[in-house]
């Protein structure tokens, strides 16, 4: 079993990494409405000849290609340097006729100045030759294109970039560089993220549900896992959609990436801890710590934040599935639904990695947590039912004990009448009626006997065969023949002697349960 788990783990890692790379390439495709310059090969120059000042709106003319080299635009990295790029792209006449308002979508961790066919298009901050000269731009901008800047055929784009204002080197800092119908960058991003907001309500409801469940169960140690999962997933969702809600400066993007990485890891570790707490009896800390160590080391040596965030989810959840399989091997049938749910989660991560954190993650998490809602609610109902049945058995046992004691020893009540003391046989006492500081005791002869005590004080001295049915009445259950309920909620007891005793609406449920 252990060798199989290790083999599946290695194969899954290879499949996941390969799938991530391939799907990342095909995630954004060209269409009739997009000219994707970011998928082309460009000239990259680190020191163009005859370049103007850093704050000029004129491109270097001409660019000395002898100091440049060609590479795919997605491999151009302006991290801690300033670069110039030159790209040529073709525009069809039909494209220009079809769209009247076009924009250049520029997205990434850099500042830039852009020119198309020698015309200054716009700035994304201000690039510079050093950190002191650079003004960081927004993460995502769309430059509106003048109507006459593009022409049918080959067009030329020149761009000056610098990235001195962030400290983490990314594999692909240029996210988008494409010509599309003009729209605000937040519109494009919200169109990508808005569906991810739908599970947010489920996650918030989950937090409230699990907190309420923990209060009722009074088992915080077992109940904190699931509300924590909801909080972590909801927090990650909010961090994800910030890019579509407001345009932030590009240095903030690495803070956003770090938060997503931490929240992803936190979610998977808490989920692993939940599985360990349910299905593992020994070596809990050792296994949990080993999984954390393996995850941290793998993340440290893996390039790319998407890859890091994916692995932060993958390794702990794979470990959780392995533990569920081991529990199944030990004949723990309750581990089967957990194995199935976590496997769906992991398979989605494997076969749709590039869209997982942006789209599928929150739906899968919402579905997983709803599934756990049902399991926890079912367990809670079973526990409550068992508890109620235990209480019922205890009441019946106590009643039987009282009855046995009643039969074993003849119980009496001593009543002072003047200078005499009368001994009243409790078996003959039908009911008691409160009368201020006295209690009227009714026996078989229907003549009340005054007892110097309050009804509550007398109730505390009587055995459990006597039942308080009203604020003024206590009845010997041995004389009860039937219970009649009125429309008002109150009722009355018919005694075997033909008398009736009122039952208050407040005490009616207790009387019905007892009878």
N, C-alpha and C positions, 0 to 999 in steps of 0.2 A: 504493500500500500504506500509506504514512504517513497519508494523508488518511482512509482507511478506519479505521485504528486510532484516530485522534483522534476520528472521528465515533462509533465504537462506545463509546469511553471516555466521551464526554459523555452519550450515550444511557443507558449503564449507570449513570452517577452519578444521573441523574434517576430512573431506574427503582428504583435502590437506595434513594434517599432517600424516594421516595413509598411504596415497599413497606415500608420500616421504619416509617414513620408509621402506615400502615394496619394492619399486623400487630401493632404495639404496642397499638393500640386494641382489637383483637379477640383478643389473646392470652389475656386473662382474661375469661371470660364468666360471666354469671349462670346459676345452675342452681337446682333445687329445694332445694338444701342450702346456698345462699349468699344472703345479703342484702348486696349490694355498695353500701355507702354511698359508697365512693370514686368511684363513677361518677355521683354525683348533683350537683346544683347546691345550694350552701349559702350561708348568710349568713356573711360574714367581717367581724369587728369588730376594730379595732385599739385601741379604748378604750371597752369596755363600761361603761355607767353602773352605779352601785351595785355595783361588783365587790368581792369580798372580798379578803383578803390573799392573797399569792401561794401560801402554804402551806396555805390553807384547803381543806377537803374539801366545801365548799358552793359551788354554782354561782352566778354573778351573777344576781340576780333583781330585776326583770326585765331582759332585754337590750334596750337602747334601739336599735331597728333603724334609727333615723334616722342613727346614726353608722356604719352598716354598709352593705355592698353585696353583691350576689349574684354568685357566680362558680362555675364547676365546681371541685369539691374538688381535682381534680388540678392545678389552676392556683394553689391556695393555697400560698404559700411563706413559711414563718416564718423564713427566713434572716436572721439579725442583727436580729430583731425579735420581739415577743410579740404573738400574735393570739388571738382567740376565734372559734370557729365554731359555728354552730347549723344542724343538719340535721334534717329530718323524713323518716321512712321508714315504710313500711307493712309490717306483719307479719300474715300470714294465720293463722287459727285452725289450719288443717291443718299449717302449719309448726311451731307450738308443740306440737301433738299428736305430730308425727313425731319431734321431738328433745327429749330431757330434759336433756341437758348441753350448753349452748351457751357460746361464748366470743366475745369481741370481738377480732378479729385486727387489731393496730395495728403498722404497719411503716413506718419512714422515718427521716430524719435530723432528729430533733427530740426534745425532751422534752415530756411532755404529762400533763394530768390530764383524766379523762373522766367525764362524767355522762350517764346515760340516765334520762329521765323524773324528773329531780331527784335520782336516787340516785347516789352516788359509786361508780364501777365500779372504778377503779384508776389508778395512776400509772405513767408510763413516765419514770423519773427525776423531776425536779422542775423545772417551767418557771419562768422568772423574767423580770423586766423588764430585766435586764442580765446580762452574762456572769458577774459575781460572784455573782448570785443563782440562777443555774441549775445544777442537778445533772444531768449528761447521763444519759439512760436508755439501755437496750439498743436495738439496731437493730430487733429484732423481739420483740414480746411478745404474749401472748394473755391477756386479762383474763377470768376465769371470770364468767359472768353469774348472779346470783341467780335462782332459779326464778320469782319473781313480779315481776321488774323489767320484763319485756316484756309487752305486752297486745295482744290482737287489734286491728287497726286502725292508726291513726297513732300513732307513737312519736317522741319528741324526743331528740336527742343534742346535748349541749353539750360543747365541748372547748377547753381552754386549751393553747396550744402556744407554744414558743419554740425558736429554733435559733441560739444564740450560740456554740456550742462547735465549729463547723467553719468553715473559711475559704474553701471553694469553693462557689459558688452553683450549685445544680442546677436543671434545668428542672422536674423533678417530684420534690421531696423526699418527698412523701407517697406511699408505694408501695401500701400496703393499709390499708383501713379497712372491715371487713366482719364480719358476724356469721355464724359457721359452727359446726358441731359442734365441741365443745372438743377440742383436741389441742395439744401443745406446738409452739411455732413451729419448732423444729428438725425436728420430724417432718414438717411440711409442706414445709420446704425440702429435707430429705433425699430426700423422695419426688420432688422436682423434679430433684435433682442426682445421685441415686445411680447412675443409668444412665451418667452421665458418668465414673464411676469405672472402668468396665469397660476403657476403652482405656488406663488407667494402666499396667497390666502390659505392654502392647505398647510403650508409650513407654520404660519402664525397660529392657525387653529390647532395644529399638532402640539405646539408649545403649551397652549392653554389646556388642551385635553390631557396631556401627560402630567402637567402640574396638578390638575384636579384629581387625576388618578392616583398620583403619589400622596396627595392629602388624604384621600379616602382610604388608601391601603396603608398609609403611614410606614412605607418602606422606601425611604429616600435613597438608600444605598443601591437598590435595584432599579429605581425609577428615574434616576437622573440622566441615564444614558440617552434615552430617546428624546426628551426635550432639548438636550444639548445638541443632538444631531439636527433637530429642526432649527435651532438658533444658528448653528454654523452654516447650514445650507441656505437659510434665508439671508444671512449676512453676506455670503459669497454671491448670491443672486443680486443683491443690491450693489455690491462692488462691481460686478460684471456690467450691469446696465448703466453705471455712471457715465460710461463713454458715450452712450446714446442720449443721456439727459442733458449734459452740459459739456461745453468744449473746454477742456483743461489744458494747461501748458504741458508740453511733452515730458519734462522731467518728472511730473507726477505719475506718469505711466508706469515707471519702474516700481513706485510705491504700490500702485494698483496690482501689478503682477506679483509682488512679494506677498501682498495680502491674500490674493487668490491662492497662491502656493501654500501659505500657512493654513488657510481655511480648508483647502482640499485635504491636506495632510491631517489636520485636526479632525475632520469629518471621518476619514477612513480609520484613524486610530481609535476614536470613540466607538465606531461601529465594531472594530475588532475587539475592543474591551468588552462591549456588550455580549458578543458571541462567546468570549472567554468566560465571562461571568456565568453564562447559562450552561455551557457544555463542558467546561474543563474543571477538574477537581484538584489537580496537582500542577505544580510548576507554572502557575499563572503569570507571575511577575517575570520569570525567566523567558517564557515564550513571547510575552508582550514586549519586553525589552529587546529581544533578538530581532523581532519584526521592525521595531523603531530603528535600530542600528542599521539593519540591512537597507531600509528605505532611505535613511539619511545618506549613507554612503553611495547608494545608487544615484540619488538625486544630485549629489555633489559632483559626480563624474559624468553626468548626462548633460549635453548641451541643449539649450533652448528651453524657455520657460513653459511652453505648452507640453514638451516632453517631460519636464520635471513635475508639473502639476498632474499629468496623466499617471506617471509612476508613483506619485504620492498617494494616488487612489488605488492603483493596480496592486501593489505589493501587499498592503495590509488586507485588502479585500480578498485577494487570493489566499492569504494565510487564514482568513476567517472561513472561507470555503473548505480549505483543507481540514480545519478543526471540526466543521460540521460533518464532513465525510468520515472522520475518525469517530465522531459521536454515533453516526449511523452504523458503523462497524460494531460498536458496542451495544447495538440494539436500542438506541435512543431514537424512537420513531419521531419525536417532536422536532428533531433536527432536520427532517426532510423538507418542510416548507421553507426553512431558512436557507438551506442549500439551493433550492430552486430559485428563490428570489435573488440571492446574491449572485448566482450564475448568470441570470438575465442581466444584472447590472454589469458584470464583468464582460460578458459577450458584447454588449453594446459599446463598451469602452474599446474593445479589441477591433470591432469591425466598422466603427464610425468615429475614429479618434479625433479627427480635425474639427468635427462639429460637436463632440461630446460635451466639453466644458461650456460651450456657448449655448447649446440648445437642449440636447438630450439629457444632460446631467440632471437638470432640475425636474424634468418629467419623471425620470427614473427614480430620483430621490423621493419625489412626492408619492409615486406609486409604491415604492418600498416602504415608506413610512405609513401610508394608508394600510398596507398589508400588515405591518407591525401593529397599527392601531387595532385591527380586527383581532389579531392573536392576543394582544394584551387585554382587550375588552372581554374576549372569550374566557381567558384565564381569570380575570377579575370576577366575572359572573359565576364561574365555577367555584371560586374561592368563597364568594358571598353565599352561594347556595349551600356549600358544605358547612360554612359557619352557621347559617340559619338552621340547618338540619341538626347540627351539633347542639345548638341552644335548645331546639325542640326536644331532642333526646334527653338533654339535661333536665329540662322542666318536667318531662314525663317521669324521669327517674326520681326526681325530687318529690313529685306528687305521689309516686308509688311508695317511696320511703316513708313519707308522711302518713300515707294510708296504713302501711304496715305497722308504723309506730303507734298509730291510732288504735289499731286492732290489738297490738301487743300490750299497750298500757292504756287503761281507761282514763281519759283526760277529763278533768273537772274544772269548774270555775267557782270560786268562792265569792258569794255575794253577802254583804252585811245588810241585814234588815233589822233596824232598831238595835236591840241588845243581843240579837241572834246572828249567826252566820249560816247562810244556806248554801249547800253544795249543789251546783247546777251541772247536770250531765251534758257535756257538749254534743253528744250524739242526739240529744233531744232538743237542742237549740236550733230553731229553724232560721231565724234571721235576727239581726240587731238593728235598731233604729235610733239615730242620734237625737237627743233632746237637750241641747245646750251643754251643760256640764254633767249631764247624766245620759245614760244609754238605756233604752227600753229593750229588754231581752224577751223574745217571743218563743215560748215552748209549745209543746203539743196541745196544752189546754187553752191556748190563745190568750192567756192572761199575762200581760207584760209585767216583768220584774225590773225595777229600777236598779241600775248599777252605777255606782258613783265613780264615773270616769268619762273622759271624752271618747268619741268614736275612734279617733286616730290612736289613742293610747291603748284601747282595747284591741284594735286591729293588730298591733305589734305583739300582743300576747297570744293571739289565737293561732292555731296550726294552719297549714296551707290549704286545708280542706274548706276554709272560709275565704270568700272572695268579696272584695270591695267593688260594688257595682254602681254606687252613687255616693255623693258626698254625705248622704244621711243614712245609707244602708250598707250592711254587710250580710252576705247570704251564705248559709251552709250548703255547699255544692251537692251534698248527698240528697237534698230535698228538691233540687231543680229538675223540672220535668220538661220544659221547653222555653225557647227564647223567641219573642216576637219583636220585630223591628218596625218602628213607625216611619212615616214619610219624612218626618223632621230630622231623622237620624238617631233619635233616642229610641227606647224600647222598654219592654217589661219582661220579667221572668215569671213564668207560671210554676208554682210549687206543687208538689204532690199532695199537699194538704188543701189545695183549692185556692190558696191566696196568691196575690200578684204583688211583685216588688218592682218598682221603677228602675230602669237602667239609663244613666245619663249618656248623652251623645258623645262626650269626651272619652268615656271609659268603654263605650260599646266595642271598639276594635279589640281591646284587651280581653273583654268578656267572651267575644266570639272565638278568639284564638284559644282561650283557656278551655272553652266547652268543646 
